[in-house]
Structure formats: C-alpha cells, structure tokens
C-alpha cells in the first residue's frame, strides 16, 4: 500500500509540474539603425538592404533556450523579442513619432526594455533628430520611468562605436558626451546599464582597424551585392559578422547584469 501511495504522490507532483505554463518574457528593443532588424522593415531585404544587419537582428541567436540559464536577470523559459528600433531615430524623434507609445501600450509586468539612443541625437545639422544633452537625459528618464510604471525592467545601452576615430591603433569615441550622459542617468535612477560604447571600442581595437573595416562595417566593393551595385563606404552600420559580434557583446553584458 505504501508503494502505491508513493506512486500516486509522485504522479501528482510530476503532473502538476508538467502542467505549469512556461515562463515567457518579452524583450522590447527601442533605438536606432545600428540595432534595427532590417529583415522586418517591410521590404525585400536581400535585394534592398543586405548585407546591412543591425545587432538587434542578430541577437535572437543568443537568446535560445539553452542560453537562458546564463542570464539570471530574466529567470524565464523563453524570451520573445520585439525589435522596434528604426533607422535615423533619436531619443526625441522616436517619442514624437509615437513609436514609444506603441511599445508602452503593450508593456506588461515582467517585460524588459532595451534602450539604445545616441547615434542620431548629436546630429545638430538634422533638426528632426537632434536633441541637446539635457533633453537627451530627459527622454531617457521618461523611457525608464514609464517602463517601470508598467512593471517592466529598463536596460540602458550606450551607443555602439562607429569605426572612427582611430589613433595609434586604438578606437576612440565618436559620440561625444552622450554615452556619459546615459551613464549619469543610469546612476541617478539606479538603472541597469551595458556600456557598449566602451566594450565595443575595446573589442574592435583588439580585432584591428583593418579587420573590422573589411569584415564588420558596411565597406563594400562594387558589384558584390545587389542592394549596393556601386559599393559602399559606411563605418556606422554593420555587415552580418559585425552585427553578430556586437550582439555577442550585448549578450555577455546581459549575463553580467
């Protein structure tokens, strides 16, 4: 009788465990072209954009089920990625166009929001993008506060480096004081931060200017890709290899949070 009772107790426990719904979190991404998913731009990606690849486009490969045990911050069985980053957007224009409203309306407790702006915020000559440093910090505070209001966890990420300026084989910062402004908001509001500006500069330096120019950034010879028949010189956006490496750096950053 004892063996029979033990069997039914174990059966009940296993049944209860198997009936539990998997824990799923949504990871929202808001930001600019360096993080965007061009395959979901509503275009013929291979003909019109490829090989341009945002690091957010490459991130899902690192968020597979087997990898989630390395991300104690999330504590879920799976992550659903919603990449809303868009080319040419700054912290201000992303908000003014209603793109944040679309995300905010869908946020729910337990979600996460990655926030990477800065590339376009400093574009003084482009009035539709530019936002001053004080304004930049205010928009970051807004995103953080409203994400928390919905029970979501914000994660600030400083801008990934461009492929300049180089000096004596070391890659510097092309984003002025914007990365530091984000660091200050993170400290002020006790927000999780991945300092991708610093991390990417160190990593690109370790790989050498020649290598990252040819393999990571969109420096393309003529006649190679349908979308760029005349070739391209672009030291801001990434080829697939560069996007994967930046996504890996972000994944490593998430592991340390």
C-alpha positions, -999 to +999 in steps of 0.1 A: +000+000+000+028+024+008+044+018-026+010+025-043+005+057-023+041+069-031+034+062-068+003+084-068+021+112-049+049+112-074+025+110-103+006+140-089+038+161-085+050+153-120+016+161-134+015+194-116+050+203-128+042+193-164+011+214-164+028+246-154+029+271-182+064+281-194+076+314-182+080+338-211+093+374-210+091+399-238+122+418-245+114+451-263+142+470-281+140+507-289+167+526-306+184+534-339+196+518-371+226+501-355+201+479-335+173+476-361+160+444-377+162+452-415+147+418-424+114+431-409+114+465-425+086+455-449+110+455-479+127+429-500+156+426-476+180+406-498+175+429-528+173+463-510+193+461-478+215+430-475+242+427-461+233+455-437+224+439-404+215+455-371+230+439-339+194+435-326+187+415-357+215+391-347+205+389-310+179+362-312+206+336-320+220+342-285+186+341-267+178+304-274+165+283-246+199+266-238+214+300-232+189+315-208+204+297-178+233+321-183+210+351-179+199+352-142+183+386-147+155+371-168+146+338-150+123+326-178+120+296-200+119+316-232+122+352-244+101+368-271+120+396-289+102+427-301+127+449-320+112+483-326+144+501-334+144+522-365+170+539-386+175+576-382+157+579-349+169+598-318+155+596-283+133+626-292+121+616-327+113+580-316+090+595-290+075+622-312+066+598-339+045+577-315+069+547-317+073+546-279+035+549-274+031+517-295+056+499-271+042+515-239+006+504-247+018+468-249+042+466-220+032+443-191+048+434-158+078+412-162+088+426-196+122+441-204+131+472-224+165+477-240+171+514-248+199+525-271+199+560-284+228+585-291+239+580-327+214+605-341+208+626-310+240+646-317+231+654-353+230+692-350+225+697-387+194+674-388+168+692-368+143+663-369+168+642-350+189+665-328+184+667-291+206+685-267+224+667-239+199+679-212+170+669-235+186+635-242+188+628-205+151+638-200+139+614-228+160+586-212+144+594-178+109+593-195+115+559-211+129+545-178+101+559-157+073+548-180+087+513-184+088+510-147+053+523-144+042+493-164+062+469-143+089+464-169+126+465-164+146+491-184+181+484-196+202+513-209+228+506-235+253+532-246+258+536-283+279+510-301+311+526-316+315+537-351+346+527-369+363+561-361+383+579-347+414+557-346+446+569-331+477+548-327+457+516-334+431+524-307+395+531-315+380+562-297+346+576-291+327+594-318+296+600-297+308+630-277+293+633-242+261+613-250+275+580-236+285+598-204+250+614-202+235+579-203+258+566-176+248+595-154+211+588-159+217+551-151+234+560-118+209+587-109+179+563-115+196+531-105+191+516-140+208+485-154+235+496-179+256+479-205+284+503-216+285+492-252+305+523-262+334+512-240+330+475-246+328+477-284+357+502-286+379+477-267+368+447-288+372+464-321+406+476-311+416+441-303+405+429-337+424+457-355+412+486-377+418+467-409+398+437-399+367+455-386+367+478-416+366+449-440+345+424-421+323+443-396+313+476-411+295+483-444+325+489-465+316+470-497+333+467-531+314+475-562+295+447-580+293+424-550+258+429-535+226+437-554+215+464-530+248+483-534+259+478-571+284+507-568+298+495-535+296+514-502+317+532-476+299+531-443+316+530-410+285+531-388+264+502-399+272+465-398+276+435-421+263+402-406+297+393-390+299+427-372+263+425-361+268+390-346+299+402-327+281+432-313+251+410-304+275+387-286+290+416-267+254+426-256+247+390-246+278+390-225+267+423-210+233+408-201+250+379-184+267+403-161+237+423-150 
